[in-house]
Amino acid sequence: MGNVPTDRAVAQTAVDDDRAAIDTLLAERAAAVLEGDRAAFMATIAPDSEDFVKRQRRLFRGLSDVPLAAFRYRVAWERRGDLVRAQDRARYPGADRVSIPLTEERYRIEGFDRREAVEDLFYTYVKRDGRWMIAEDSDLNDLTMYSARHLWDFGPLRIRRSEHFLLFEHLCEERECQSVGADFLDLAERGLQRARGYWDGPFKRRIVVLVPHSGRELKRIIQSTFDLEDFVAFAYSTVDPTDGIDYTGHRIIPNPRAFEGRAADSVLQILAHELLHVATRDSAGPFVPVFVDEGFADYVGYAGDPGALAFFNSDVAAGLFNGQLPEDFEFTVGDGTDIFRSYQKAQSAVRFFIERFGIDAFNRFYRVLGRKEIAAGTARFHIDRSFRVTTGMSYDAFQRAWTSSIAS
């Protein structure tokens, strides 16, 4: 007599079958994107939410403007499991099953992404009459688990190109558009040259720029939890968790309102700053503190010019600081003066490092610090170790030397 399957085995088989069906659904959806098949794409959407259906139509229209080299989805059951709650199931009466795993969207833009950009989506999958469909992507917003939003989620795009840049911006009436200016890409090319002069590591010099239509759109794209009024641009990357921590999908995202009326030299400084972030991103790791990243980017943005740096650092040079290197939270918490002073301290400390030990030593310091991904020890332990390896000084000794240099 053969073995009789246990209840647990039967249940597991049903789970495996459902997961395989969801994989098939996502493969059909991805193929529809690559083939430009709107009907097949919309066939993956359940009709439960009119708003979601409308947003998916707009997403497909926007995606049609993106030159994709690859596009796929992967359900990452191993990362979060099934996040569905009783209240989520209650939203979909009549559904045989409801599931909310973490779904990874993986894509490459033709000619610009070497590796897949990876974005997290919290799709709600519903099963009715034996068929799985996607019903929503915002059911976990109350838990601050937000599905990714791209520029192309918000409407049609137009593209501008230069030798090293691909710029996406919205199609809209001129009177409603916030623009970064006709000379933006020329200044970006100059900013890239400036960044290359200070970073000796390899980095891919073909970069995507995304220009949001509004501050609200920008905030949603980068999932910001802080006020963006004091920030002019962002270097954004996705994280591929497949093998440790791998930063991919590098993008420059300007805050267009902050570029209105800005002089070309100022735009160049901003772009060099952000492009330095892109340059170092492949060497970065979770133990690199914000003051190292931002201080270096500001130093490069001003091309190490003593006069410009002295003006930028006027508060710190006047002794209006606490003598401590800024903590990560100080770059986003507080009023505009507090945040700006954190940037001043960071740039002043990096300038002191480079003037004392040289740019090559700083490049090595950054790589040693960024090399650690998942390792024992606190962030302070790892930065202290990197200081000792590259300068012979501890973190505390460096901080005292930097503070003394300003006092003197």
C-alpha positions as CSV (number, residue, x, y, z in Angstrom):
1,M,0.0,0.0,0.0
2,G,1.5,3.3,-1.0
3,N,2.2,6.2,1.3
4,V,-0.9,8.4,2.1
5,P,0.0,12.2,2.0
6,T,-0.3,13.9,5.3
7,D,-2.4,17.0,5.8
8,R,0.7,19.0,6.1
9,A,2.1,17.6,2.8
10,V,-1.2,18.4,1.0
11,A,-1.2,21.9,2.4
12,Q,2.4,22.5,1.3
13,T,1.6,21.2,-2.2
14,A,-1.2,23.7,-2.4
15,V,1.2,26.5,-1.3
16,D,3.8,25.5,-3.9
17,D,1.1,25.4,-6.6
18,D,-0.1,28.9,-5.7
19,R,3.4,30.3,-5.7
20,A,4.1,28.8,-9.1
21,A,0.9,30.3,-10.4
22,I,2.0,33.7,-9.1
23,D,5.4,33.3,-10.8
24,T,3.6,32.5,-14.1
25,L,1.4,35.6,-13.7
26,L,4.5,37.8,-13.2
27,A,6.3,36.3,-16.1
28,E,3.3,37.1,-18.3
29,R,3.2,40.7,-16.9
30,A,6.9,41.2,-17.6
31,A,6.7,39.8,-21.1
32,A,3.8,42.2,-21.7
33,V,6.0,45.1,-20.7
34,L,8.9,44.1,-23.0
35,E,6.5,43.4,-25.9
36,G,4.5,46.5,-25.4
37,D,1.3,44.5,-25.1
38,R,-1.1,46.7,-23.1
39,A,-4.0,44.2,-23.1
40,A,-1.8,41.4,-21.7
41,F,-0.4,43.8,-19.0
42,M,-3.8,44.9,-17.9
43,A,-5.0,41.3,-17.9
44,T,-2.8,40.7,-14.8
45,I,-4.8,43.4,-12.8
46,A,-7.8,42.6,-10.7
47,P,-10.7,45.1,-10.9
48,D,-11.1,45.6,-7.1
49,S,-9.6,49.1,-7.0
50,E,-10.4,51.7,-9.7
51,D,-7.5,53.8,-8.5
52,F,-5.1,51.0,-8.9
53,V,-6.4,50.1,-12.3
54,K,-6.0,53.7,-13.4
55,R,-2.5,53.9,-12.0
56,Q,-1.5,50.7,-13.8
57,R,-2.7,52.1,-17.1
58,R,-0.6,55.2,-16.5
59,L,2.4,53.0,-15.5
60,F,2.2,51.0,-18.7
61,R,2.1,54.2,-20.8
62,G,5.1,55.6,-19.0
63,L,7.1,52.3,-19.3
64,S,6.6,52.4,-23.0
65,D,8.9,55.4,-23.1
66,V,11.7,53.6,-21.2
67,P,14.4,51.8,-23.4
68,L,14.5,48.6,-21.4
69,A,17.3,46.0,-22.0
70,A,15.7,43.6,-19.4
71,F,12.6,43.5,-17.2
72,R,11.4,40.9,-14.8
73,Y,9.7,40.3,-11.4
74,R,10.7,37.9,-8.6
75,V,8.7,37.1,-5.5
76,A,11.2,37.2,-2.6
77,W,9.3,34.9,-0.1
78,E,12.5,34.4,1.8
79,R,12.9,38.1,2.7
80,R,9.6,38.8,4.5
81,G,7.3,35.8,4.1
82,D,3.6,36.5,3.5
83,L,2.7,39.8,5.1
84,V,-1.1,39.6,4.6
85,R,-3.2,40.4,7.6
86,A,-6.9,39.7,8.4
87,Q,-7.8,43.3,7.6
88,D,-6.2,42.8,4.1
89,R,-8.2,39.7,3.4
90,A,-11.3,41.5,4.4
91,R,-10.7,44.1,1.6
92,Y,-11.3,41.3,-1.0
93,P,-14.6,39.6,-0.3
94,G,-15.1,36.5,-2.4
95,A,-11.4,35.9,-2.9
96,D,-10.3,32.3,-2.3
97,R,-6.9,33.4,-1.1
98,V,-5.0,36.8,-0.6
99,S,-1.3,37.1,-0.3
100,I,1.2,40.0,0.1
101,P,4.8,38.9,-0.3
102,L,7.6,41.2,-1.2
103,T,7.9,41.3,-5.0
104,E,11.2,42.5,-6.5
105,E,11.0,44.4,-9.8
106,R,14.3,43.9,-11.6
107,Y,15.2,45.9,-14.8
108,R,18.0,47.4,-16.8
109,I,17.9,50.5,-19.0
110,E,19.6,49.9,-22.3
111,G,23.2,51.1,-22.4
112,F,23.1,52.5,-18.9
113,D,22.6,49.7,-16.3
114,R,25.3,47.1,-16.1
115,R,23.3,45.2,-13.5
116,E,19.7,45.0,-12.6
117,A,18.1,47.9,-10.7
118,V,16.0,46.3,-7.9
119,E,12.9,47.9,-6.5
120,D,10.6,46.5,-3.8
121,L,6.9,46.2,-4.5
122,F,4.2,45.1,-2.1
123,Y,1.7,43.6,-4.5
124,T,-1.5,42.2,-3.1
125,Y,-2.3,39.0,-5.0
126,V,-5.8,37.6,-5.0
127,K,-7.1,34.3,-6.2
128,R,-10.6,33.9,-7.6
129,D,-11.9,31.0,-9.6
130,G,-8.5,29.4,-9.7
131,R,-6.7,32.5,-11.2
132,W,-4.3,34.8,-9.4
133,M,-4.3,38.5,-10.2
134,I,-2.7,41.7,-8.7
135,A,-5.3,43.8,-6.9
136,E,-3.3,46.6,-5.2
137,D,0.2,47.8,-4.3
138,S,-0.6,50.0,-1.3
139,D,-2.3,47.8,1.2
140,L,0.7,48.0,3.5
141,N,1.2,51.8,3.4
142,D,-0.1,52.0,7.0
143,L,3.0,49.9,8.0
144,T,5.2,52.3,5.9
145,M,5.9,49.5,3.5
146,Y,5.6,51.5,0.3
147,S,5.8,50.0,-3.2
148,A,8.4,51.7,-5.4
149,R,7.3,54.6,-7.6
150,H,9.3,55.6,-10.7
151,L,9.1,58.7,-12.8
152,W,7.2,56.7,-15.3
153,D,4.5,55.8,-12.7
154,F,3.4,59.4,-13.0
155,G,2.9,59.8,-16.7
156,P,4.4,60.0,-20.2
157,L,8.1,60.9,-20.6
158,R,10.4,62.7,-23.0
159,I,14.1,61.9,-23.2
160,R,17.1,64.1,-23.6
161,R,20.6,62.6,-24.2
162,S,24.2,63.6,-24.1
163,E,27.4,61.5,-24.4
164,H,27.2,60.1,-20.9
165,F,23.7,60.9,-19.7
166,L,20.1,59.9,-20.4
167,L,17.6,62.4,-18.9
168,F,13.9,61.6,-18.4
169,E,11.3,64.3,-17.8
170,H,7.6,64.6,-18.1
171,L,5.6,65.7,-21.1
172,C,3.5,68.6,-19.9
173,E,2.4,72.1,-20.9
174,E,5.3,74.5,-20.7
175,R,3.6,76.8,-18.2
176,E,3.2,73.8,-15.8
177,C,6.6,72.3,-16.1
178,Q,9.4,72.7,-13.7
179,S,12.6,72.4,-15.8
180,V,16.2,72.0,-14.9
181,G,17.3,74.1,-17.9
182,A,18.5,73.6,-21.4
183,D,22.2,73.6,-20.4
184,F,21.7,70.9,-17.7
185,L,23.3,68.1,-19.6
186,D,26.3,70.2,-20.7
187,L,26.9,71.1,-17.1
188,A,26.4,67.4,-16.1
189,E,29.2,66.4,-18.6
190,R,31.5,69.0,-16.9
191,G,30.5,67.8,-13.5
192,L,31.4,64.2,-14.5
193,Q,34.8,65.3,-15.6
194,R,35.3,67.0,-12.2
195,A,34.3,63.9,-10.3
196,R,36.6,61.8,-12.3
197,G,39.5,64.0,-11.2
198,Y,39.0,63.1,-7.6
199,W,38.0,59.5,-7.5
200,D,40.5,56.9,-8.8
201,G,38.2,53.9,-8.6
202,P,36.3,52.4,-11.6
203,F,32.7,53.5,-12.1
204,K,30.3,53.3,-15.0
205,R,30.1,56.8,-16.6
206,R,26.8,56.4,-18.2
207,I,24.1,57.8,-15.9
208,V,20.4,58.2,-15.8
209,V,18.8,61.4,-14.7
210,L,15.2,61.5,-13.5
211,V,13.5,65.0,-13.3
212,P,10.3,64.9,-11.2
213,H,7.4,67.2,-12.0
214,S,7.0,68.4,-8.4
215,G,8.4,68.2,-4.9
216,R,5.6,65.8,-4.0
217,E,6.5,63.5,-6.8
218,L,10.2,63.6,-5.8
219,K,9.3,62.8,-2.2
220,R,7.3,59.7,-3.3
221,I,10.0,58.5,-5.6
222,I,12.8,58.5,-3.0
223,Q,10.3,57.6,-0.2
224,S,11.6,60.5,1.9
225,T,10.5,60.9,5.5
226,F,12.0,64.4,5.8
227,D,11.4,67.8,4.4
228,L,13.0,68.2,1.0
229,E,12.9,72.0,0.9
230,D,16.6,72.3,1.9
231,F,17.8,69.7,-0.7
232,V,18.6,70.4,-4.3
233,A,19.4,66.9,-5.7
234,F,19.8,63.3,-4.8
235,A,22.1,60.5,-5.9
236,Y,19.7,57.5,-5.7
237,S,20.6,53.8,-5.9
238,T,18.7,50.6,-5.4
239,V,20.0,47.7,-3.3
240,D,20.3,44.2,-4.6
241,P,20.4,41.9,-1.5
242,T,21.1,38.7,-3.5
243,D,24.8,38.5,-2.5
244,G,25.4,40.7,0.5
245,I,24.7,44.4,-0.2
246,D,25.1,45.5,-3.8
247,Y,24.2,49.0,-4.9
248,T,22.8,49.1,-8.4
249,G,20.5,51.3,-10.6
250,H,22.3,54.6,-9.9
251,R,20.2,57.7,-10.7
252,I,20.6,61.4,-10.3
253,I,17.3,63.0,-9.2
254,P,17.2,66.8,-9.1
255,N,14.7,68.9,-7.2
256,P,13.6,71.0,-10.1
257,R,12.2,73.9,-8.0
258,A,15.7,74.3,-6.4
259,F,17.2,74.8,-9.9
260,E,15.0,77.8,-10.8
261,G,17.2,80.9,-11.4
262,R,20.4,79.1,-10.2
263,A,23.6,80.2,-11.9
264,A,25.6,77.8,-14.1
265,D,28.5,77.6,-11.7
266,S,26.2,76.6,-8.9
267,V,24.5,73.9,-11.0
268,L,27.9,72.6,-11.9
269,Q,28.9,72.4,-8.2
270,I,25.7,70.5,-7.4
271,L,26.1,68.1,-10.3
272,A,29.7,67.3,-9.5
273,H,28.7,66.7,-5.9
274,E,26.0,64.2,-6.9
275,L,28.1,62.5,-9.5
276,L,30.9,62.0,-7.0
277,H,28.2,60.0,-5.0
278,V,27.6,57.9,-8.1
279,A,31.3,57.4,-8.7
280,T,31.9,56.1,-5.1
281,R,28.7,54.0,-4.8
282,D,30.2,50.8,-6.1
283,S,32.9,51.1,-3.4
284,A,30.4,52.1,-0.7
285,G,29.1,49.9,2.1
286,P,26.8,50.2,5.1
287,F,29.6,51.4,7.5
288,V,30.4,54.5,5.5
289,P,29.0,57.4,7.6
290,V,27.1,60.2,6.0
291,F,29.8,62.8,6.9
292,V,32.4,60.9,4.8
293,D,30.1,60.7,1.8
294,E,28.7,64.2,2.0
295,G,32.0,65.8,3.0
296,F,33.8,64.3,0.1
297,A,31.0,65.2,-2.3
298,D,31.0,68.8,-1.2
299,Y,34.8,69.0,-1.5
300,V,34.7,67.7,-5.0
301,G,31.7,69.9,-5.9
302,Y,33.8,73.0,-5.1
303,A,36.8,71.4,-6.8
304,G,38.8,71.8,-3.7
305,D,38.9,75.6,-4.2
306,P,40.1,77.2,-0.9
307,G,38.2,80.4,-1.4
308,A,34.9,78.7,-2.2
309,L,35.4,76.2,0.6
310,A,36.2,78.9,3.1
311,F,33.0,80.7,2.2
312,F,31.0,77.5,2.4
313,N,32.5,76.7,5.8
314,S,32.1,80.2,7.3
315,D,30.2,79.0,10.4
316,V,32.6,76.3,11.2
317,A,35.6,78.5,10.5
318,A,34.2,81.0,13.0
319,G,34.0,78.3,15.6
320,L,30.2,78.0,15.6
321,F,30.3,74.2,16.0
322,N,30.7,71.7,18.8
323,G,34.0,70.2,17.7
324,Q,32.4,66.9,16.9
325,L,32.0,65.1,13.6
326,P,28.3,65.0,12.7
327,E,26.2,61.9,13.2
328,D,24.2,60.5,10.4
329,F,20.8,61.8,11.7
330,E,22.1,65.4,11.8
331,F,22.0,65.6,8.0
332,T,18.2,65.3,7.9
333,V,17.0,66.3,11.4
334,G,16.7,69.9,12.6
335,D,16.2,73.2,10.9
336,G,18.0,74.4,7.7
337,T,20.8,76.0,9.7
338,D,21.5,72.9,11.7
339,I,21.5,70.7,8.6
340,F,23.7,73.1,6.6
341,R,26.2,73.2,9.5
342,S,26.4,69.4,9.5
343,Y,27.4,69.6,5.8
344,Q,30.0,72.3,6.7
345,K,31.5,70.1,9.4
346,A,31.7,67.1,7.1
347,Q,33.3,69.0,4.3
348,S,35.8,70.7,6.6
349,A,36.8,67.4,8.1
350,V,37.3,65.8,4.6
351,R,39.2,68.8,3.5
352,F,41.5,68.5,6.5
353,F,42.1,64.8,5.8
354,I,43.0,65.5,2.1
355,E,45.2,68.4,2.9
356,R,47.1,66.4,5.5
357,F,47.2,63.0,4.0
358,G,46.5,63.5,0.3
359,I,43.6,62.6,-2.1
360,D,45.1,59.1,-2.8
361,A,45.0,58.3,1.0
362,F,41.4,59.5,1.2
363,N,40.4,57.3,-1.8
364,R,42.1,54.3,0.0
365,F,40.4,55.2,3.3
366,Y,37.0,55.2,1.5
367,R,37.6,51.8,-0.1
368,V,38.8,50.2,3.1
369,L,35.7,51.5,4.9
370,G,33.3,50.5,2.2
371,R,34.7,47.0,1.8
372,K,32.9,45.8,4.9
373,E,29.4,44.7,4.2
374,I,28.0,42.5,6.9
375,A,30.5,42.2,9.7
376,A,30.8,42.1,13.5
377,G,31.4,45.4,15.2
378,T,29.7,48.8,15.4
379,A,29.9,51.5,12.7
380,R,32.3,53.4,15.0
381,F,34.6,50.3,15.3
382,H,34.8,50.0,11.5
383,I,35.5,53.7,10.8
384,D,38.1,53.8,13.6
385,R,39.8,50.8,12.1
386,S,39.8,52.4,8.6
387,F,41.3,55.6,10.0
388,R,44.1,53.6,11.7
389,V,44.8,51.5,8.6
390,T,45.1,54.6,6.3
391,T,46.4,57.4,8.5
392,G,47.7,55.7,11.7
393,M,45.3,57.8,13.7
394,S,42.2,56.7,15.6
395,Y,38.8,58.2,15.0
396,D,39.1,60.2,18.2
397,A,42.6,61.4,17.4
398,F,41.5,62.5,13.9
399,Q,38.6,64.4,15.4
400,R,40.8,66.2,17.9
401,A,43.4,67.1,15.2
402,W,40.7,68.4,12.9
403,T,39.1,70.5,15.7
404,S,42.5,71.9,16.7
405,S,43.3,72.8,13.1
406,I,40.2,75.1,13.0
407,A,41.0,76.7,16.4
408,S,44.5,77.5,15.2
